[in-house]
Amino acid sequence: MDIKFVPAELRRLDPFVGELLVVFVPEDVRPAPGLAQALDFRLRGAISRLLVQGEFSGRLGESALLSPRPHLAFDRLLVLGAGPSAGLNPQIYAALVDSVVARLKQEGARRTVIELPGRAQEAISPELALDILLDRAGDDPALDTWTLVESSEVAKRLSVRLRRDRGGGWGISRPT
């Protein structure tokens, strides 16, 4: 699996033409934090409408699949519930990663851009988030590329760590 990074800025996502964009929305934080909030703006309130209409609440395990075209060049936007923001711990995070891996396989998506659960709120450290991701999905041949939404500073730190800890075995791309 290749690991790449992109900042949480819509203008940085515009050049991406991808299969699937994934964001997590907690059930108790409104507006949705991080990239989900920016996407909601770009998609003219599509995520907010799901929340207001009760079609999606952010409960753990809940999901909604949206078509972001023509506003983004992704085929699909997968919005996943992260549960209560205060309840995120390494075990729940790992379960969320497992669920997104299963969903990516179900959707047939080999390349994804994802804001990992809890990262927008700094609820889990970037290093621990990456370690759990690699432990759960790193060897899966069905997944080609994960582009993680992270700040440039965090992306640089994680890139250095990947090179050092994994001996360069992961296909790492510098932050764009």
VOZALUM-961631 format. One line per 3 residues: their letters; for each residue x, y, z of N, C-alpha, C, CB. Coordinates in nm, 4 decimals. Glycine has a CB too. Layout:
# VOZALUM-961631
a) X Y Z X Y Z X Y Z X Y Z  ...
END
This chain:
# VOZALUM-961631
mdi) 0.0847 -0.1180 0.0000 0.0000 0.0000 0.0000 0.0888 0.1237 0.0000 -0.0962 0.0001 0.1222  0.0594 0.2156 -0.0889 0.1273 0.3448 -0.0908 0.0559 0.4390 0.0053 0.1312 0.4045 -0.2348  0.1342 0.5169 0.0773 0.0799 0.6179 0.1670 0.1212 0.7538 0.1115 0.1303 0.5978 0.3153
kfv) 0.0234 0.8391 0.0898 0.0484 0.9759 0.0452 -0.0213 1.0698 0.1416 -0.0009 0.9988 -0.1016  0.0045 1.1969 0.1268 -0.0557 1.2967 0.2155 -0.1056 1.4150 0.1341 0.0455 1.3437 0.3224  -0.2120 1.4760 0.1854 -0.2657 1.5983 0.1262 -0.3207 1.6836 0.2412 -0.3779 1.5666 0.0178
pae) -0.2980 1.8147 0.2374 -0.3551 1.9011 0.3410 -0.5079 1.9075 0.3296 -0.2954 2.0429 0.3312  -0.5716 1.9421 0.4394 -0.7181 1.9497 0.4448 -0.7678 2.0814 0.3863 -0.7679 1.9342 0.5896  -0.7355 2.1039 0.2611 -0.7789 2.2248 0.1913 -0.8447 2.1812 0.0607 -0.6582 2.3232 0.1648
lrr) -0.9622 2.2319 0.0354 -1.0347 2.1905 -0.0848 -0.9555 2.2171 -0.2118 -1.1680 2.2617 -0.0923  -0.8863 2.3294 -0.2182 -0.8108 2.3609 -0.3397 -0.7002 2.2588 -0.3634 -0.7510 2.5018 -0.3306  -0.6529 2.1924 -0.2571 -0.5514 2.0888 -0.2725 -0.6129 1.9558 -0.3170 -0.4754 2.0699 -0.1413
ldp) -0.7434 1.9397 -0.2937 -0.8128 1.8183 -0.3385 -0.8617 1.8309 -0.4820 -0.9306 1.7879 -0.2466  -0.8754 1.9530 -0.5297 -0.9299 1.9739 -0.6643 -0.8541 1.8989 -0.7738 -0.9297 2.1206 -0.6960  -0.7204 1.8893 -0.7693 -0.6513 1.8165 -0.8760 -0.6714 1.6641 -0.8706 -0.5042 1.8472 -0.8695
fvg) -0.7185 1.6132 -0.7556 -0.7363 1.4688 -0.7421 -0.8546 1.4220 -0.8252 -0.7561 1.4299 -0.5947  -0.8327 1.3191 -0.9019 -0.9412 1.2487 -0.9690 -0.9369 1.1102 -0.9075 -0.9258 1.2464 -1.1299  -1.0334 1.0822 -0.8220 -1.0234 0.9586 -0.7474 -1.1513 0.8802 -0.7417 -0.9785 0.9867 -0.6114
ell) -1.1366 0.7613 -0.6893 -1.2508 0.6734 -0.6746 -1.3361 0.7128 -0.5557 -1.2053 0.5305 -0.6606  -1.2695 0.7338 -0.4416 -1.3448 0.7499 -0.3178 -1.2756 0.8473 -0.2244 -1.3634 0.6154 -0.2488  -1.3552 0.9364 -0.1685 -1.3117 1.0297 -0.0654 -1.3878 0.9904 0.0602 -1.3379 1.1814 -0.1062
vvf) -1.3172 0.9748 0.1722 -1.3787 0.9271 0.2960 -1.3569 1.0283 0.4072 -1.3214 0.7898 0.3365  -1.4659 1.0630 0.4763 -1.4576 1.1477 0.5955 -1.5410 1.0850 0.7061 -1.5059 1.2929 0.5652  -1.5020 1.1142 0.8288 -1.5752 1.0681 0.9464 -1.6416 1.1868 1.0130 -1.4817 0.9948 1.0457
vpe) -1.7654 1.1659 1.0583 -1.8409 1.2706 1.1261 -1.8827 1.2167 1.2618 -1.9654 1.3160 1.0420  -1.8414 1.2832 1.3715 -1.8866 1.2399 1.5037 -2.0337 1.2754 1.5235 -1.8005 1.3041 1.6145  -2.0985 1.2072 1.6155 -2.2417 1.2311 1.6345 -2.2712 1.3536 1.7199 -2.3054 1.1105 1.6972
dvr) -2.1720 1.4087 1.7862 -2.1989 1.5156 1.8816 -2.1263 1.6464 1.8527 -2.1626 1.4699 2.0170  -2.0725 1.6640 1.7332 -2.0027 1.7876 1.6981 -2.0662 1.8444 1.5723 -1.8497 1.7630 1.6774  -2.1239 1.9638 1.5838 -2.1823 2.0328 1.4695 -2.1323 2.1759 1.4694 -2.3378 2.0280 1.4735
pap) -2.0929 2.2284 1.3571 -2.0857 2.1601 1.2291 -1.9803 2.0510 1.2337 -2.0554 2.2591 1.1165  -1.9891 1.9600 1.1392 -1.8924 1.8510 1.1307 -1.7525 1.9098 1.1223 -1.9213 1.7596 1.0084  -1.6566 1.8523 1.1928 -1.5215 1.9100 1.1943 -1.4382 1.8728 1.0719 -1.4490 1.8658 1.3187
gla) -1.3298 1.9474 1.0559 -1.2283 1.9137 0.9567 -1.2746 1.9214 0.8133 -1.1782 1.7788 0.9824  -1.2273 1.8277 0.7359 -1.2569 1.8243 0.5932 -1.4064 1.8108 0.5666 -1.1822 1.7100 0.5271  -1.4780 1.7406 0.6534 -1.6225 1.7236 0.6343 -1.6933 1.8591 0.6284 -1.6819 1.6379 0.7478
qal) -1.6502 1.9535 0.7098 -1.7120 2.0867 0.7093 -1.6857 2.1582 0.5772 -1.6589 2.1713 0.8266  -1.5622 2.1525 0.5294 -1.5290 2.2165 0.4017 -1.6030 2.1494 0.2863 -1.3771 2.2117 0.3770  -1.6116 2.0164 0.2910 -1.6842 1.9434 0.1858 -1.8317 1.9804 0.1866 -1.6680 1.7912 0.2041
dfr) -1.8881 1.9934 0.3047 -2.0288 2.0311 0.3154 -2.0526 2.1659 0.2476 -2.0727 2.0368 0.4635  -1.9610 2.2594 0.2686 -1.9724 2.3895 0.2034 -1.9641 2.3740 0.0519 -1.8626 2.4851 0.2535  -1.8638 2.3003 0.0050 -1.8433 2.2826 -0.1384 -1.9620 2.2108 -0.2029 -1.7142 2.2045 -0.1641
lrg) -2.0221 2.1179 -0.1289 -2.1341 2.0389 -0.1820 -2.2690 2.1021 -0.1496 -2.1293 1.8969 -0.1264  -2.2654 2.2314 -0.1188 -2.3868 2.3096 -0.0958 -2.4764 2.2497 0.0118 -2.4645 2.3223 -0.2241  -2.4123 2.2053 0.1206 -2.4872 2.1586 0.2365 -2.5357 2.0155 0.2307 -2.6018 2.2448 0.2563
ais) -2.4782 1.9343 0.1446 -2.5259 1.7956 0.1294 -2.5123 1.7153 0.2590 -2.4487 1.7255 0.0174  -2.4017 1.7330 0.3306 -2.3832 1.6595 0.4568 -2.4780 1.7140 0.5624 -2.2361 1.6693 0.5061  -2.4920 1.8448 0.5700 -2.5852 1.9059 0.6660 -2.7287 1.8599 0.6420 -2.5778 2.0588 0.6573
rll) -2.7675 1.8491 0.5159 -2.9035 1.8011 0.4851 -2.9264 1.6599 0.5378 -2.9283 1.8044 0.3335  -2.8264 1.5743 0.5204 -2.8383 1.4378 0.5745 -2.8601 1.4410 0.7252 -2.7124 1.3550 0.5413  -2.7871 1.5290 0.7925 -2.7978 1.5401 0.9377 -2.9332 1.5975 0.9795 -2.6848 1.6274 0.9923
vqg) -2.9766 1.7043 0.9150 -3.1035 1.7705 0.9500 -3.2224 1.6798 0.9212 -3.1186 1.9026 0.8724  -3.2163 1.6087 0.8113 -3.3276 1.5210 0.7724 -3.3280 1.3888 0.8484 -3.3219 1.4934 0.6238  -3.2249 1.3660 0.9303 -3.2188 1.2440 1.0095 -3.1753 1.1206 0.9325 -3.3505 1.2187 1.0697
efs) -3.1265 1.1395 0.8107 -3.0796 1.0258 0.7314 -2.9418 0.9782 0.7774 -3.0749 1.0633 0.5831  -2.8727 1.0623 0.8504 -2.7396 1.0318 0.9012 -2.7214 1.1134 1.0281 -2.6272 1.0634 0.7948  -2.6637 1.0522 1.1317 -2.6443 1.1258 1.2568 -2.5009 1.1227 1.3079 -2.7349 1.0705 1.3620
grl) -2.4160 1.0411 1.2472 -2.2787 1.0287 1.2941 -2.2600 0.9176 1.3959 -2.2338 1.1580 1.3533  -2.3646 0.8392 1.4191 -2.3506 0.7261 1.5116 -2.2442 0.6295 1.4617 -2.4852 0.6526 1.5289  -2.1811 0.5648 1.5547 -2.0775 0.4677 1.5243 -2.1310 0.3622 1.4284 -2.0252 0.4021 1.6528
ges) -2.0604 0.3426 1.3177 -2.0991 0.2416 1.2198 -2.1956 0.2886 1.1136 -2.1582 0.1278 1.2890  -2.2477 0.4079 1.1267 -2.3426 0.4615 1.0284 -2.2668 0.5095 0.9046 -2.4263 0.5776 1.0898  -2.3313 0.5047 0.7882 -2.2640 0.5508 0.6670 -2.3628 0.6132 0.5694 -2.1902 0.4353 0.6000
all) -2.3089 0.6994 0.4859 -2.3856 0.7600 0.3766 -2.2910 0.7733 0.2577 -2.4468 0.9007 0.4182  -2.3406 0.7392 0.1409 -2.2612 0.7476 0.0184 -2.3219 0.8567 -0.0690 -2.2569 0.6096 -0.0574  -2.2388 0.9553 -0.1042 -2.2849 1.0689 -0.1838 -2.2055 1.0759 -0.3139 -2.2710 1.2013 -0.1042
spr) -2.2649 1.1392 -0.4129 -2.1946 1.1679 -0.5373 -2.1514 1.3149 -0.5326 -2.2853 1.1380 -0.6633  -2.0209 1.3396 -0.5229 -1.9741 1.4778 -0.5112 -1.9585 1.5520 -0.6432 -1.8445 1.4791 -0.4408  -1.9826 1.4843 -0.7543 -1.9686 1.5491 -0.8846 -2.0882 1.6409 -0.9089 -1.9565 1.4435 -0.9982
phl) -2.0738 1.7519 -0.9681 -1.9585 1.8070 -1.0387 -1.8691 1.8941 -0.9510 -2.0054 1.8870 -1.1560  -1.8931 1.8949 -0.8201 -1.8206 1.9858 -0.7304 -1.6807 1.9378 -0.6935 -1.8997 2.0060 -0.6050  -1.6585 1.8067 -0.7038 -1.5273 1.7460 -0.6808 -1.5069 1.6370 -0.7847 -1.5152 1.6882 -0.5355
afd) -1.3825 1.6032 -0.8109 -1.3533 1.5049 -0.9154 -1.3500 1.3611 -0.8629 -1.2209 1.5378 -0.9806  -1.4112 1.3378 -0.7490 -1.4188 1.2017 -0.6947 -1.5485 1.1370 -0.7417 -1.4108 1.2026 -0.5385  -1.5414 1.0050 -0.7605 -1.6620 0.9321 -0.7998 -1.7633 0.9274 -0.6859 -1.6263 0.7900 -0.8440
rll) -1.7126 0.9062 -0.5636 -1.8013 0.8918 -0.4482 -1.7412 0.9572 -0.3251 -1.8298 0.7442 -0.4204  -1.8299 1.0027 -0.2372 -1.7920 1.0533 -0.1059 -1.8583 0.9630 -0.0034 -1.8339 1.2042 -0.0864  -1.7775 0.8992 0.0781 -1.8278 0.8119 0.1833 -1.8167 0.8863 0.3158 -1.7493 0.6765 0.1877
vlg) -1.9320 0.9099 0.3780 -1.9380 0.9770 0.5074 -1.9686 0.8692 0.6109 -2.0467 1.0929 0.5093  -1.8795 0.8544 0.7077 -1.8942 0.7500 0.8078 -1.9128 0.8093 0.9467 -1.7735 0.6575 0.8059  -1.9980 0.7477 1.0250 -2.0196 0.7909 1.1626 -1.9041 0.7480 1.2513 -2.1509 0.7349 1.2164
agp) -1.8593 0.8405 1.3357 -1.7476 0.8129 1.4266 -1.7935 0.7968 1.5707 -1.6446 0.9240 1.4181  -1.9250 0.8099 1.5949 -1.9746 0.7982 1.7320 -1.9444 0.9234 1.8119 -1.9138 0.6767 1.8008  -1.9604 0.9149 1.9452 -1.9333 1.0327 2.0289 -1.7853 1.0690 2.0256 -1.9778 1.0073 2.1741
sag) -1.7563 1.1971 2.0110 -1.6165 1.2401 1.9965 -1.5337 1.2063 2.1198 -1.6100 1.3902 1.9698  -1.5912 1.2140 2.2378 -1.5160 1.1842 2.3596 -1.4900 1.0347 2.3748 -1.5910 1.2364 2.4816  -1.5623 0.9510 2.3019 -1.5480 0.8069 2.3164 -1.4407 0.7445 2.2296 -1.6760 0.7425 2.2867
lnp) -1.3758 0.8249 2.1458 -1.2750 0.7669 2.0557 -1.1525 0.7236 2.1353 -1.2343 0.8685 1.9456  -1.1193 0.5960 2.1248 -0.9994 0.5413 2.1873 -0.9331 0.4503 2.0837 -1.0333 0.4628 2.3214  -0.8145 0.3986 2.1117 -0.7471 0.3158 2.0105 -0.8290 0.1952 1.9639 -0.6158 0.2674 2.0650
qiy) -0.9069 0.1347 2.0517 -0.9870 0.0191 2.0122 -1.0993 0.0595 1.9171 -1.0452 -0.0499 2.1358  -1.1671 0.1679 1.9472 -1.2741 0.2154 1.8585 -1.2145 0.2630 1.7272 -1.3553 0.3294 1.9254  -1.1017 0.3333 1.7344 -1.0345 0.3778 1.6129 -1.0013 0.2580 1.5239 -0.9064 0.4566 1.6476
aal) -0.9448 0.1514 1.5833 -0.9101 0.0319 1.5071 -1.0346 -0.0296 1.4434 -0.8401 -0.0709 1.5974  -1.1451 -0.0319 1.5173 -1.2707 -0.0856 1.4621 -1.3187 0.0006 1.3460 -1.3803 -0.0930 1.5716  -1.3027 0.1329 1.3555 -1.3415 0.2219 1.2459 -1.2535 0.1984 1.1236 -1.3327 0.3691 1.2902
vds) -1.1249 0.1776 1.1443 -1.0355 0.1476 1.0320 -1.0767 0.0153 0.9679 -0.8871 0.1419 1.0789  -1.1063 -0.0849 1.0497 -1.1522 -0.2134 0.9958 -1.2783 -0.1953 0.9122 -1.1782 -0.3135 1.1096  -1.3704 -0.1124 0.9616 -1.4963 -0.0925 0.8879 -1.4729 -0.0188 0.7567 -1.5970 -0.0147 0.9738
vva) -1.3815 0.0772 0.7547 -1.3560 0.1492 0.6302 -1.2844 0.0581 0.5305 -1.2724 0.2766 0.6570  -1.1949 -0.0274 0.5780 -1.1279 -0.1223 0.4883 -1.2317 -0.2149 0.4245 -1.0206 -0.2053 0.5654  -1.3231 -0.2668 0.5062 -1.4286 -0.3544 0.4531 -1.5148 -0.2795 0.3522 -1.5166 -0.4094 0.5675
rlk) -1.5456 -0.1539 0.3822 -1.6299 -0.0754 0.2912 -1.5566 -0.0447 0.1611 -1.6743 0.0554 0.3584  -1.4279 -0.0166 0.1691 -1.3495 0.0088 0.0477 -1.3502 -0.1141 -0.0427 -1.2042 0.0480 0.0836  -1.3362 -0.2299 0.0165 -1.3408 -0.3538 -0.0612 -1.4791 -0.3732 -0.1225 -1.3041 -0.4745 0.0271
qeg) -1.5830 -0.3456 -0.0448 -1.7210 -0.3578 -0.0937 -1.7448 -0.2633 -0.2112 -1.8218 -0.3281 0.0197  -1.6902 -0.1443 -0.2033 -1.7077 -0.0444 -0.3086 -1.6127 -0.0673 -0.4258 -1.6867 0.0951 -0.2521  -1.5143 -0.1558 -0.4069 -1.4169 -0.1816 -0.5124 -1.3166 -0.0691 -0.5300 -1.4876 -0.2053 -0.6417
arr) -1.2956 0.0086 -0.4259 -1.2047 0.1233 -0.4328 -1.0643 0.0807 -0.3921 -1.2545 0.2388 -0.3423  -0.9713 0.0966 -0.4819 -0.8314 0.0612 -0.4545 -0.7509 0.1834 -0.4095 -0.7666 -0.0010 -0.5794  -0.7987 0.3012 -0.4470 -0.7313 0.4257 -0.4103 -0.8318 0.5156 -0.3398 -0.6706 0.4971 -0.5359
tvi) -0.7908 0.5665 -0.2247 -0.8814 0.6525 -0.1500 -0.8072 0.7695 -0.0885 -0.9528 0.5734 -0.0419  -0.8786 0.8780 -0.0743 -0.8329 0.9914 0.0050 -0.9185 0.9879 0.1297 -0.8448 1.1305 -0.0731  -0.8542 0.9943 0.2471 -0.9277 0.9764 0.3721 -0.8762 1.0683 0.4815 -0.9189 0.8323 0.4179
elp) -0.9706 1.1287 0.5530 -0.9372 1.1961 0.6777 -0.9689 1.0949 0.7865 -1.0174 1.3334 0.6969  -0.8663 1.0410 0.8484 -0.8838 0.9339 0.9452 -0.9669 0.9804 1.0647 -0.7480 0.8825 0.9921  -1.0422 0.8880 1.1267 -1.1309 0.9259 1.2370 -1.0556 0.9916 1.3516 -1.2051 0.8043 1.2882
gra) -1.1116 1.1016 1.4002 -1.0544 1.1714 1.5142 -0.9381 1.2627 1.4848 -1.0122 1.0745 1.6117  -0.8834 1.2573 1.3647 -0.7662 1.3397 1.3350 -0.8021 1.4876 1.3235 -0.7005 1.2923 1.2061  -0.9188 1.5202 1.2735 -0.9570 1.6613 1.2599 -0.9647 1.7299 1.3962 -1.0920 1.6735 1.1874
qea) -0.9946 1.6508 1.4987 -1.0080 1.7058 1.6335 -0.8870 1.6744 1.7206 -1.1337 1.6521 1.6993  -0.7838 1.6129 1.6612 -0.6653 1.5724 1.7366 -0.7019 1.4766 1.8501 -0.5935 1.6957 1.7929  -0.8051 1.3947 1.8296 -0.8504 1.2999 1.9312 -0.7593 1.1778 1.9392 -0.9933 1.2561 1.9020
isp) -0.6759 1.1583 1.8394 -0.5792 1.0495 1.8371 -0.4528 1.1045 1.7726 -0.6342 0.9235 1.7596  -0.3395 1.0652 1.8246 -0.2140 1.1185 1.7699 -0.1943 1.0676 1.6275 -0.0929 1.0785 1.8592  -0.1299 1.1465 1.5436 -0.1082 1.1020 1.4062 -0.0231 0.9755 1.3989 -0.0424 1.2124 1.3259
ela) 0.0730 0.9622 1.4900 0.1593 0.8447 1.4889 0.0806 0.7180 1.5239 0.2757 0.8636 1.5870  -0.0016 0.7261 1.6273 -0.0826 0.6104 1.6659 -0.1847 0.5785 1.5570 -0.1539 0.6362 1.8005  -0.2449 0.6814 1.4997 -0.3418 0.6603 1.3913 -0.2768 0.5872 1.2739 -0.4002 0.7954 1.3440
ldi) -0.1576 0.6281 1.2372 -0.0866 0.5636 1.1259 -0.0478 0.4206 1.1615 0.0388 0.6442 1.0882  0.0024 0.4002 1.2828 0.0408 0.2646 1.3245 -0.0772 0.1683 1.3174 0.0974 0.2666 1.4667  -0.1922 0.2113 1.3663 -0.3106 0.1252 1.3630 -0.3546 0.1017 1.2188 -0.4259 0.1877 1.4449
lld) -0.3531 0.2056 1.1373 -0.3897 0.1902 0.9967 -0.3008 0.0862 0.9283 -0.3794 0.3251 0.9237  -0.1710 0.0980 0.9460 -0.0785 0.0050 0.8814 -0.0943 -0.1367 0.9352 0.0653 0.0519 0.9005  -0.1221 -0.1482 1.0636 -0.1434 -0.2799 1.1233 -0.2688 -0.3463 1.0668 -0.1541 -0.2682 1.2757
rag) -0.3735 -0.2670 1.0443 -0.5014 -0.3211 0.9996 -0.5120 -0.3361 0.8481 -0.6120 -0.2338 1.0482  -0.4423 -0.2505 0.7724 -0.4647 -0.2483 0.6280 -0.3372 -0.2515 0.5447 -0.5426 -0.1272 0.5921  -0.2224 -0.2421 0.6077 -0.0972 -0.2253 0.5350 -0.0604 -0.3354 0.4382 0.0102 -0.2112 0.6300
ddp) -0.0995 -0.4574 0.4683 -0.0621 -0.5698 0.3826 -0.1739 -0.6155 0.2912 -0.0174 -0.6847 0.4664  -0.2817 -0.5405 0.2852 -0.3976 -0.5831 0.2072 -0.3738 -0.5554 0.0589 -0.5256 -0.5114 0.2559  -0.3671 -0.6600 -0.0237 -0.3396 -0.6396 -0.1657 -0.4537 -0.5718 -0.2416 -0.3094 -0.7713 -0.2297
ald) -0.5714 -0.5637 -0.1801 -0.6847 -0.4998 -0.2473 -0.6789 -0.3476 -0.2379 -0.8153 -0.5497 -0.1878  -0.5882 -0.2951 -0.1577 -0.5792 -0.1510 -0.1369 -0.4465 -0.1003 -0.1914 -0.5939 -0.1155 0.0132  -0.4521 -0.0148 -0.2928 -0.3300 0.0353 -0.3564 -0.2736 0.1586 -0.2874 -0.3571 0.0672 -0.5010
twt) -0.3551 0.2613 -0.2752 -0.3053 0.3904 -0.2276 -0.4031 0.4540 -0.1309 -0.2793 0.4845 -0.3449  -0.3508 0.4956 -0.0175 -0.4275 0.5754 0.0781 -0.3612 0.7120 0.0836 -0.4335 0.5076 0.2214  -0.4373 0.8143 0.0515 -0.3880 0.9510 0.0672 -0.4531 1.0046 0.1929 -0.4200 1.0417 -0.0591
lve) -0.3703 1.0308 0.2936 -0.4193 1.0746 0.4240 -0.4260 1.2263 0.4293 -0.3296 1.0210 0.5368  -0.5353 1.2766 0.4802 -0.5535 1.4206 0.4976 -0.4848 1.4595 0.6279 -0.7063 1.4605 0.4989  -0.3772 1.5337 0.6159 -0.2987 1.5786 0.7313 -0.2359 1.7131 0.6984 -0.1891 1.4742 0.7696
sse) -0.2013 1.7864 0.8016 -0.1290 1.9120 0.7801 0.0082 1.8803 0.7213 -0.1151 1.9928 0.9134  0.0685 1.9772 0.6582 0.2015 1.9570 0.5994 0.3035 1.9185 0.7053 0.2475 2.0833 0.5264  0.2931 1.9804 0.8222 0.3864 1.9506 0.9308 0.3735 1.8048 0.9752 0.3617 2.0449 1.0499
vak) 0.2506 1.7594 0.9969 0.2279 1.6209 1.0381 0.2694 1.5248 0.9265 0.0795 1.5991 1.0757  0.2389 1.5591 0.8019 0.2752 1.4735 0.6886 0.4263 1.4543 0.6817 0.2234 1.5336 0.5567  0.5018 1.5601 0.7034 0.6483 1.5486 0.7009 0.6965 1.4576 0.8127 0.7143 1.6873 0.7135
rls) 0.6402 1.4765 0.9327 0.6784 1.3914 1.0463 0.6485 1.2450 1.0186 0.6057 1.4358 1.1731  0.5295 1.2185 0.9657 0.4899 1.0803 0.9395 0.5717 1.0194 0.8261 0.3411 1.0734 0.9059  0.6044 1.0979 0.7246 0.6869 1.0476 0.6143 0.8238 1.0055 0.6640 0.7013 1.1537 0.5049
vrl) 0.8843 1.0886 0.7492 1.0150 1.0553 0.8068 1.0032 0.9288 0.8900 1.0693 1.1721 0.8932  0.9000 0.9200 0.9692 0.8803 0.8024 1.0548 0.8600 0.6756 0.9719 0.7601 0.8236 1.1476  0.7811 0.6861 0.8647 0.7592 0.5694 0.7793 0.8897 0.5207 0.7182 0.6589 0.6022 0.6689
rrd) 0.9686 0.6132 0.6703 1.0966 0.5752 0.6105 1.1870 0.5084 0.7131 1.1664 0.6978 0.5507  1.1916 0.5652 0.8320 1.2786 0.5128 0.9376 1.2278 0.3778 0.9896 1.2884 0.6136 1.0535  1.1001 0.3724 1.0278 1.0463 0.2527 1.0924 1.0200 0.1383 0.9965 0.9200 0.2865 1.1634
rgg) 0.9861 0.1706 0.8745 0.9494 0.0663 0.7800 1.0597 0.0394 0.6781 0.8219 0.1041 0.7086  1.1724 0.1038 0.6964 1.2854 0.0802 0.6075 1.2565 0.1178 0.4631 1.3259 -0.0636 0.6144  1.1671 0.2147 0.4447 1.1362 0.2573 0.3090 1.0496 0.1596 0.2339 1.2612 0.2794 0.2334
gwg) 0.9967 0.0585 0.3043 0.9162 -0.0437 0.2377 0.7802 0.0048 0.1933 0.8987 -0.1600 0.3275  0.7336 0.1128 0.2477 0.6038 0.1683 0.2093 0.6281 0.2705 0.1001 0.5292 0.2325 0.3318  0.5432 0.2703 0.0015 0.5546 0.3687 -0.1063 0.5071 0.5025 -0.0561 0.4739 0.3258 -0.2307
isr) 0.5976 0.5859 -0.0127 0.5639 0.7123 0.0523 0.5828 0.8259 -0.0465 0.6503 0.7348 0.1790  0.4844 0.9113 -0.0552 0.4954 1.0308 -0.1374 0.4982 1.1511 -0.0456 0.3787 1.0408 -0.2394  0.5755 1.2479 -0.0849 0.5833 1.3712 -0.0077 0.4495 1.4429 -0.0101 0.6941 1.4627 -0.0619
pt) 0.4245 1.5279 0.0912 0.3020 1.6056 0.0903 0.2968 1.6968 -0.0311 0.2899 1.6871 0.2182  0.1780 1.7144 -0.0865 0.1632 1.8024 -0.2024 0.1254 1.9413 -0.1581 0.0587 1.7481 -0.2996
END
